[in-house]
Amino acid sequence: MKKRTLLFIVLFLLAVSLACSLMGKLSQPKPTVVVPPTEAEPQPAEVMPTANVQYLPNLSASGSAEMVRQWAMEAVASSEYGNDDWSAAKVVGVTDTYECGDNVTAWASSGSDSVEWINLYIHTPMYLTEINIVETYNPDQVVKVELIDMQGQYVTVYTAQPKQIDNPCPYFLNIPVSQSDILSQGVRVTIDQSVLGLGWNEIDAVEMVGTIGEGTPTRPIIPTP
């Protein structure tokens, strides 16, 4: 009897142990399977379109196509209001008069109701395509603009009648030049102050645009007053 009881107890304990072991395994979390990411296939680099490079057309007889801007480096006028203030030399260089008025930094002729001219020369001869005249008092009384060629001769590229311009001021008179085959050492600007009765038409600067040429200029003959 005791042997059967002991055997029963041993079997019962073995069954309990096996059940506990099985329950422990069932209660363990399921392991997570980590799948390594698939490497993306390399993509070809983006090809940027090539810029459309445009070259300026050959505008000069010298073969140069580079556009150049030059301000006058020398000036001679038919008259000037003063030897320093309002002199022809005030037109030399880049514009430095930024407000309209009777300013000493611009050229004014000796009289306020006369026809006058001013010759402007550049450092390097050019085949001009554009002329810009900066007027800072009583614009626009410019009636003629001429190229000065390398022999000192004048070629007219612009004519007009005096007209009153109130705004904008300073006034920029832009003159396209079609005679771009003429190598120029500068320009002559003529003003007529006798028509409108406004008084002095003052000029602060003159810019010349074109392509560089080569040659030695001969200054025009200017009669002594």
Phi and psi restraints in degrees (value plus and minus 20) as a CYANA .aco file:
   2 LYS   PHI     -86.4   -46.4
   2 LYS   PSI     -55.7   -15.7
   3 LYS   PHI     -86.4   -46.4
   3 LYS   PSI     -61.2   -21.2
   4 ARG   PHI     -84.0   -44.0
   4 ARG   PSI     -60.3   -20.3
   5 THR   PHI     -84.2   -44.2
   5 THR   PSI     -62.1   -22.1
   6 LEU   PHI     -84.4   -44.4
   6 LEU   PSI     -61.9   -21.9
   7 LEU   PHI     -83.5   -43.5
   7 LEU   PSI     -60.3   -20.3
   8 PHE   PHI     -82.2   -42.2
   8 PHE   PSI     -61.9   -21.9
   9 ILE   PHI     -83.8   -43.8
   9 ILE   PSI     -62.5   -22.5
  10 VAL   PHI     -84.0   -44.0
  10 VAL   PSI     -64.7   -24.7
  11 LEU   PHI     -83.1   -43.1
  11 LEU   PSI     -60.2   -20.2
  12 PHE   PHI     -81.8   -41.8
  12 PHE   PSI     -63.9   -23.9
  13 LEU   PHI     -84.9   -44.9
  13 LEU   PSI     -59.1   -19.1
  14 LEU   PHI     -83.6   -43.6
  14 LEU   PSI     -60.5   -20.5
  15 ALA   PHI     -84.6   -44.6
  15 ALA   PSI     -61.7   -21.7
  16 VAL   PHI     -84.1   -44.1
  16 VAL   PSI     -62.2   -22.2
  17 SER   PHI     -83.6   -43.6
  17 SER   PSI     -63.0   -23.0
  18 LEU   PHI     -84.3   -44.3
  18 LEU   PSI     -59.5   -19.5
  19 ALA   PHI     -84.8   -44.8
  19 ALA   PSI     -61.6   -21.6
  20 CYS   PHI     -84.3   -44.3
  20 CYS   PSI     -60.5   -20.5
  21 SER   PHI     -83.8   -43.8
  21 SER   PSI     -62.1   -22.1
  22 LEU   PHI     -85.8   -45.8
  22 LEU   PSI     -61.4   -21.4
  23 MET   PHI     -83.9   -43.9
  23 MET   PSI     -56.2   -16.2
  24 GLY   PHI     -83.5   -43.5
  24 GLY   PSI     -61.2   -21.2
  25 LYS   PHI     -86.2   -46.2
  25 LYS   PSI     -58.0   -18.0
  26 LEU   PHI     -89.0   -49.0
  26 LEU   PSI     -49.5    -9.5
  27 SER   PHI    -101.1   -61.1
  27 SER   PSI     -31.7     8.3
  28 GLN   PHI     -91.0   -51.0
  28 GLN   PSI     118.5   158.5
  29 PRO   PHI     -85.7   -45.7
  29 PRO   PSI     127.9   167.9
  30 LYS   PHI     -89.7   -49.7
  30 LYS   PSI     107.6   147.6
  31 PRO   PHI     -83.4   -43.4
  31 PRO   PSI     120.2   160.2
  32 THR   PHI    -104.3   -64.3
  32 THR   PSI     107.7   147.7
  33 VAL   PHI    -109.4   -69.4
  33 VAL   PSI      96.5   136.5
  34 VAL   PHI    -113.8   -73.8
  34 VAL   PSI      98.0   138.0
  35 VAL   PHI    -116.9   -76.9
  35 VAL   PSI     100.2   140.2
  36 PRO   PHI     -80.6   -40.6
  36 PRO   PSI     118.8   158.8
  37 PRO   PHI     -83.8   -43.8
  37 PRO   PSI     124.6   164.6
  38 THR   PHI     -98.5   -58.5
  38 THR   PSI     108.0   148.0
  39 GLU   PHI     -86.0   -46.0
  39 GLU   PSI     113.4   153.4
  40 ALA   PHI     -87.7   -47.7
  40 ALA   PSI     123.7   163.7
  41 GLU   PHI     -90.2   -50.2
  41 GLU   PSI     116.0   156.0
  42 PRO   PHI     -80.9   -40.9
  42 PRO   PSI     113.9   153.9
  43 GLN   PHI    -116.5   -76.5
  43 GLN   PSI     126.0   166.0
  44 PRO   PHI     -87.3   -47.3
  44 PRO   PSI     123.3   163.3
  45 ALA   PHI     -83.2   -43.2
  45 ALA   PSI     124.0   164.0
  46 GLU   PHI     -88.2   -48.2
  46 GLU   PSI     112.2   152.2
  47 VAL   PHI    -117.1   -77.1
  47 VAL   PSI      95.0   135.0
  48 MET   PHI     -99.3   -59.3
  48 MET   PSI     122.7   162.7
  49 PRO   PHI     -87.2   -47.2
  49 PRO   PSI     123.8   163.8
  50 THR   PHI     -92.2   -52.2
  50 THR   PSI     113.4   153.4
  51 ALA   PHI     -82.2   -42.2
  51 ALA   PSI     124.7   164.7
  52 ASN   PHI    -103.5   -63.5
  52 ASN   PSI      81.1   121.1
  53 VAL   PHI    -101.3   -61.3
  53 VAL   PSI     105.5   145.5
  54 GLN   PHI    -137.2   -97.2
  54 GLN   PSI     112.0   152.0
  55 TYR   PHI    -124.3   -84.3
  55 TYR   PSI     124.7   164.7
  56 LEU   PHI     -85.7   -45.7
  56 LEU   PSI     123.5   163.5
  57 PRO   PHI     -86.9   -46.9
  57 PRO   PSI     137.2   177.2
  58 ASN   PHI     -91.6   -51.6
  58 ASN   PSI      88.7   128.7
  59 LEU   PHI    -121.1   -81.1
  59 LEU   PSI     -26.4    13.6
  60 SER   PHI    -141.3  -101.3
  60 SER   PSI     130.3   170.3
  61 ALA   PHI     -90.1   -50.1
  61 ALA   PSI     -34.4     5.6
  62 SER   PHI    -101.8   -61.8
  62 SER   PSI     -29.9    10.1
  63 GLY   PHI      73.0   113.0
  63 GLY   PSI     -23.5    16.5
  64 SER   PHI    -110.0   -70.0
  64 SER   PSI     118.2   158.2
  65 ALA   PHI    -133.2   -93.2
  65 ALA   PSI     -18.4    21.6
  66 GLU   PHI    -100.6   -60.6
  66 GLU   PSI     103.9   143.9
  67 MET   PHI     -99.5   -59.5
  67 MET   PSI     116.3   156.3
  68 VAL   PHI    -150.6  -110.6
  68 VAL   PSI     123.5   163.5
  69 ARG   PHI    -133.8   -93.8
  69 ARG   PSI     112.5   152.5
  70 GLN   PHI    -154.2  -114.2
  70 GLN   PSI     117.5   157.5
  71 TRP   PHI    -112.5   -72.5
  71 TRP   PSI     136.0   176.0
  72 ALA   PHI     -78.7   -38.7
  72 ALA   PSI     119.5   159.5
  73 MET   PHI    -133.4   -93.4
  73 MET   PSI     -25.1    14.9
  74 GLU   PHI    -173.5  -133.5
  74 GLU   PSI     123.9   163.9
  75 ALA   PHI    -161.7  -121.7
  75 ALA   PSI     119.8   159.8
  76 VAL   PHI    -155.8  -115.8
  76 VAL   PSI     110.4   150.4
  77 ALA   PHI    -142.3  -102.3
  77 ALA   PSI     138.9   178.9
  78 SER   PHI     -84.0   -44.0
  78 SER   PSI     -51.1   -11.1
  79 SER   PHI    -182.6  -142.6
  79 SER   PSI     145.5   185.5
  80 GLU   PHI    -168.6  -128.6
  80 GLU   PSI     128.1   168.1
  81 TYR   PHI     -89.7   -49.7
  81 TYR   PSI     -51.2   -11.2
  82 GLY   PHI    -168.3  -128.3
  82 GLY   PSI     145.2   185.2
  83 ASN   PHI     -95.2   -55.2
  83 ASN   PSI     -40.9    -0.9
  84 ASP   PHI    -144.6  -104.6
  84 ASP   PSI     -93.0   -53.0
  85 ASP   PHI     -84.3   -44.3
  85 ASP   PSI     117.6   157.6
  86 TRP   PHI      40.2    80.2
  86 TRP   PSI      -0.9    39.1
  87 SER   PHI    -101.8   -61.8
  87 SER   PSI     148.0   188.0
  88 ALA   PHI     -81.5   -41.5
  88 ALA   PSI     -50.2   -10.2
  89 ALA   PHI     -82.6   -42.6
  89 ALA   PSI     -39.1     0.9
  90 LYS   PHI     -89.2   -49.2
  90 LYS   PSI     -34.1     5.9
  91 VAL   PHI    -105.6   -65.6
  91 VAL   PSI     -34.4     5.6
  92 VAL   PHI     -90.0   -50.0
  92 VAL   PSI     117.0   157.0
  93 GLY   PHI      67.7   107.7
  93 GLY   PSI    -197.9  -157.9
  94 VAL   PHI     -87.2   -47.2
  94 VAL   PSI     133.2   173.2
  95 THR   PHI     -77.6   -37.6
  95 THR   PSI     116.7   156.7
  96 ASP   PHI    -155.8  -115.8
  96 ASP   PSI      -4.2    35.8
  97 THR   PHI    -136.4   -96.4
  97 THR   PSI      91.3   131.3
  98 TYR   PHI    -125.3   -85.3
  98 TYR   PSI     -23.7    16.3
  99 GLU   PHI    -151.8  -111.8
  99 GLU   PSI     125.7   165.7
 100 CYS   PHI     -92.4   -52.4
 100 CYS   PSI     124.6   164.6
 101 GLY   PHI     136.2   176.2
 101 GLY   PSI     154.9   194.9
 102 ASP   PHI    -101.4   -61.4
 102 ASP   PSI      55.5    95.5
 103 ASN   PHI    -116.6   -76.6
 103 ASN   PSI     120.4   160.4
 104 VAL   PHI     -90.4   -50.4
 104 VAL   PSI     -30.8     9.2
 105 THR   PHI    -106.5   -66.5
 105 THR   PSI     -15.1    24.9
 106 ALA   PHI    -142.0  -102.0
 106 ALA   PSI     141.0   181.0
 107 TRP   PHI     -99.8   -59.8
 107 TRP   PSI     115.3   155.3
 108 ALA   PHI    -153.8  -113.8
 108 ALA   PSI     117.9   157.9
 109 SER   PHI     -92.9   -52.9
 109 SER   PSI     147.7   187.7
 110 SER   PHI     -85.5   -45.5
 110 SER   PSI     -57.1   -17.1
 111 GLY   PHI    -127.0   -87.0
 111 GLY   PSI     139.8   179.8
 112 SER   PHI    -124.4   -84.4
 112 SER   PSI     -19.8    20.2
 113 ASP   PHI    -155.6  -115.6
 113 ASP   PSI      14.6    54.6
 114 SER   PHI    -140.7  -100.7
 114 SER   PSI     151.4   191.4
 115 VAL   PHI    -115.5   -75.5
 115 VAL   PSI     105.2   145.2
 116 GLU   PHI    -155.7  -115.7
 116 GLU   PSI     143.7   183.7
 117 TRP   PHI    -159.3  -119.3
 117 TRP   PSI     139.5   179.5
 118 ILE   PHI    -161.5  -121.5
 118 ILE   PSI     109.2   149.2
 119 ASN   PHI    -114.9   -74.9
 119 ASN   PSI     109.9   149.9
 120 LEU   PHI    -139.9   -99.9
 120 LEU   PSI     106.9   146.9
 121 TYR   PHI    -132.8   -92.8
 121 TYR   PSI     125.7   165.7
 122 ILE   PHI    -125.7   -85.7
 122 ILE   PSI     143.3   183.3
 123 HIS   PHI     -88.9   -48.9
 123 HIS   PSI     -62.2   -22.2
 124 THR   PHI    -143.6  -103.6
 124 THR   PSI     109.2   149.2
 125 PRO   PHI     -77.2   -37.2
 125 PRO   PSI     127.3   167.3
 126 MET   PHI    -161.5  -121.5
 126 MET   PSI     136.7   176.7
 127 TYR   PHI    -109.9   -69.9
 127 TYR   PSI      82.0   122.0
 128 LEU   PHI     -95.8   -55.8
 128 LEU   PSI     120.2   160.2
 129 THR   PHI    -139.7   -99.7
 129 THR   PSI     -31.7     8.3
 130 GLU   PHI    -181.0  -141.0
 130 GLU   PSI     122.5   162.5
 131 ILE   PHI    -150.4  -110.4
 131 ILE   PSI     111.8   151.8
 132 ASN   PHI    -142.0  -102.0
 132 ASN   PSI     101.0   141.0
 133 ILE   PHI    -131.2   -91.2
 133 ILE   PSI     105.0   145.0
 134 VAL   PHI    -119.0   -79.0
 134 VAL   PSI      91.3   131.3
 135 GLU   PHI    -126.6   -86.6
 135 GLU   PSI     108.9   148.9
 136 THR   PHI    -138.3   -98.3
 136 THR   PSI     -14.7    25.3
 137 TYR   PHI    -176.2  -136.2
 137 TYR   PSI     105.9   145.9
 138 ASN   PHI      31.2    71.2
 138 ASN   PSI      31.7    71.7
 139 PRO   PHI     -96.5   -56.5
 139 PRO   PSI     136.8   176.8
 140 ASP   PHI    -143.7  -103.7
 140 ASP   PSI      90.3   130.3
 141 GLN   PHI    -132.1   -92.1
 141 GLN   PSI       0.3    40.3
 142 VAL   PHI     -95.3   -55.3
 142 VAL   PSI     101.9   141.9
 143 VAL   PHI    -131.7   -91.7
 143 VAL   PSI     -35.6     4.4
 144 LYS   PHI    -176.8  -136.8
 144 LYS   PSI     120.8   160.8
 145 VAL   PHI    -151.0  -111.0
 145 VAL   PSI     111.8   151.8
 146 GLU   PHI    -147.7  -107.7
 146 GLU   PSI     122.7   162.7
 147 LEU   PHI     -95.8   -55.8
 147 LEU   PSI     126.7   166.7
 148 ILE   PHI    -129.0   -89.0
 148 ILE   PSI      89.5   129.5
 149 ASP   PHI     -97.3   -57.3
 149 ASP   PSI    -198.5  -158.5
 150 MET   PHI     -90.5   -50.5
 150 MET   PSI     -36.8     3.2
 151 GLN   PHI    -114.6   -74.6
 151 GLN   PSI     -16.9    23.1
 152 GLY   PHI      63.6   103.6
 152 GLY   PSI      -2.8    37.2
 153 GLN   PHI    -114.9   -74.9
 153 GLN   PSI     135.6   175.6
 154 TYR   PHI    -124.0   -84.0
 154 TYR   PSI     116.0   156.0
 155 VAL   PHI    -146.6  -106.6
 155 VAL   PSI      95.5   135.5
 156 THR   PHI     -92.3   -52.3
 156 THR   PSI     111.0   151.0
 157 VAL   PHI    -143.0  -103.0
 157 VAL   PSI     -26.2    13.8
 158 TYR   PHI    -177.9  -137.9
 158 TYR   PSI     114.9   154.9
 159 THR   PHI    -158.5  -118.5
 159 THR   PSI     129.8   169.8
 160 ALA   PHI    -182.9  -142.9
 160 ALA   PSI     150.9   190.9
 161 GLN   PHI    -120.2   -80.2
 161 GLN   PSI     128.9   168.9
 162 PRO   PHI     -78.6   -38.6
 162 PRO   PSI     118.4   158.4
 163 LYS   PHI    -164.4  -124.4
 163 LYS   PSI     122.5   162.5
 164 GLN   PHI    -101.0   -61.0
 164 GLN   PSI     107.0   147.0
 165 ILE   PHI    -138.5   -98.5
 165 ILE   PSI      94.5   134.5
 166 ASP   PHI    -108.3   -68.3
 166 ASP   PSI     -61.5   -21.5
 167 ASN   PHI    -164.1  -124.1
 167 ASN   PSI     125.2   165.2
 168 PRO   PHI     -97.6   -57.6
 168 PRO   PSI     137.8   177.8
 169 CYS   PHI    -169.7  -129.7
 169 CYS   PSI     105.3   145.3
 170 PRO   PHI     -76.2   -36.2
 170 PRO   PSI     127.6   167.6
 171 TYR   PHI    -126.5   -86.5
 171 TYR   PSI     110.1   150.1
 172 PHE   PHI    -125.5   -85.5
 172 PHE   PSI      88.5   128.5
 173 LEU   PHI    -108.3   -68.3
 173 LEU   PSI      92.5   132.5
 174 ASN   PHI    -119.6   -79.6
 174 ASN   PSI     106.7   146.7
 175 ILE   PHI    -144.1  -104.1
 175 ILE   PSI      87.5   127.5
 176 PRO   PHI     -89.8   -49.8
 176 PRO   PSI     124.4   164.4
 177 VAL   PHI    -135.9   -95.9
 177 VAL   PSI      98.8   138.8
 178 SER   PHI    -109.1   -69.1
 178 SER   PSI     -41.5    -1.5
 179 GLN   PHI    -104.8   -64.8
 179 GLN   PSI      41.1    81.1
 180 SER   PHI     -97.7   -57.7
 180 SER   PSI     -18.6    21.4
 181 ASP   PHI    -112.4   -72.4
 181 ASP   PSI     -16.6    23.4
 182 ILE   PHI    -119.5   -79.5
 182 ILE   PSI      98.7   138.7
 183 LEU   PHI     -95.8   -55.8
 183 LEU   PSI     102.4   142.4
 184 SER   PHI    -138.4   -98.4
 184 SER   PSI     125.3   165.3
 185 GLN   PHI    -117.6   -77.6
 185 GLN   PSI     -27.3    12.7
 186 GLY   PHI     145.0   185.0
 186 GLY   PSI    -182.7  -142.7
 187 VAL   PHI    -159.3  -119.3
 187 VAL   PSI     138.4   178.4
 188 ARG   PHI    -134.8   -94.8
 188 ARG   PSI     111.0   151.0
 189 VAL   PHI    -133.8   -93.8
 189 VAL   PSI     106.3   146.3
 190 THR   PHI    -132.7   -92.7
 190 THR   PSI     113.3   153.3
 191 ILE   PHI    -138.2   -98.2
 191 ILE   PSI     127.5   167.5
 192 ASP   PHI    -142.6  -102.6
 192 ASP   PSI      83.3   123.3
 193 GLN   PHI    -116.6   -76.6
 193 GLN   PSI      -8.8    31.2
 194 SER   PHI    -114.8   -74.8
 194 SER   PSI     -24.1    15.9
 195 VAL   PHI    -118.0   -78.0
 195 VAL   PSI     -72.2   -32.2
 196 LEU   PHI    -104.6   -64.6
 196 LEU   PSI     -40.7    -0.7
 197 GLY   PHI      51.1    91.1
 197 GLY   PSI       4.3    44.3
 198 LEU   PHI    -106.5   -66.5
 198 LEU   PSI     -40.1    -0.1
 199 GLY   PHI      82.0   122.0
 199 GLY   PSI    -176.9  -136.9
 200 TRP   PHI     -80.6   -40.6
 200 TRP   PSI     113.9   153.9
 201 ASN   PHI    -122.6   -82.6
 201 ASN   PSI      82.5   122.5
 202 GLU   PHI    -115.2   -75.2
 202 GLU   PSI     120.4   160.4
 203 ILE   PHI    -138.2   -98.2
 203 ILE   PSI     111.1   151.1
 204 ASP   PHI    -118.2   -78.2
 204 ASP   PSI     -55.4   -15.4
 205 ALA   PHI    -182.3  -142.3
 205 ALA   PSI     138.6   178.6
 206 VAL   PHI    -156.5  -116.5
 206 VAL   PSI     105.2   145.2
 207 GLU   PHI    -128.7   -88.7
 207 GLU   PSI     116.4   156.4
 208 MET   PHI    -138.3   -98.3
 208 MET   PSI     113.9   153.9
 209 VAL   PHI    -141.7  -101.7
 209 VAL   PSI     118.3   158.3
 210 GLY   PHI     152.4   192.4
 210 GLY   PSI    -177.7  -137.7
 211 THR   PHI    -136.4   -96.4
 211 THR   PSI     125.8   165.8
 212 ILE   PHI     -89.8   -49.8
 212 ILE   PSI     120.9   160.9
 213 GLY   PHI    -146.5  -106.5
 213 GLY   PSI    -197.4  -157.4
 214 GLU   PHI    -148.4  -108.4
 214 GLU   PSI     124.5   164.5
 215 GLY   PHI     134.3   174.3
 215 GLY   PSI     142.4   182.4
 216 THR   PHI    -125.4   -85.4
 216 THR   PSI      96.5   136.5
 217 PRO   PHI     -98.9   -58.9
 217 PRO   PSI     132.1   172.1
 218 THR   PHI    -131.5   -91.5
 218 THR   PSI     100.5   140.5
 219 ARG   PHI     -85.3   -45.3
 219 ARG   PSI     123.1   163.1
 220 PRO   PHI     -85.4   -45.4
 220 PRO   PSI     131.2   171.2
 221 ILE   PHI     -99.1   -59.1
 221 ILE   PSI     103.3   143.3
 222 ILE   PHI    -130.5   -90.5
 222 ILE   PSI      96.7   136.7
 223 PRO   PHI     -79.8   -39.8
 223 PRO   PSI     122.0   162.0
 224 THR   PHI     -95.8   -55.8
 224 THR   PSI     110.7   150.7
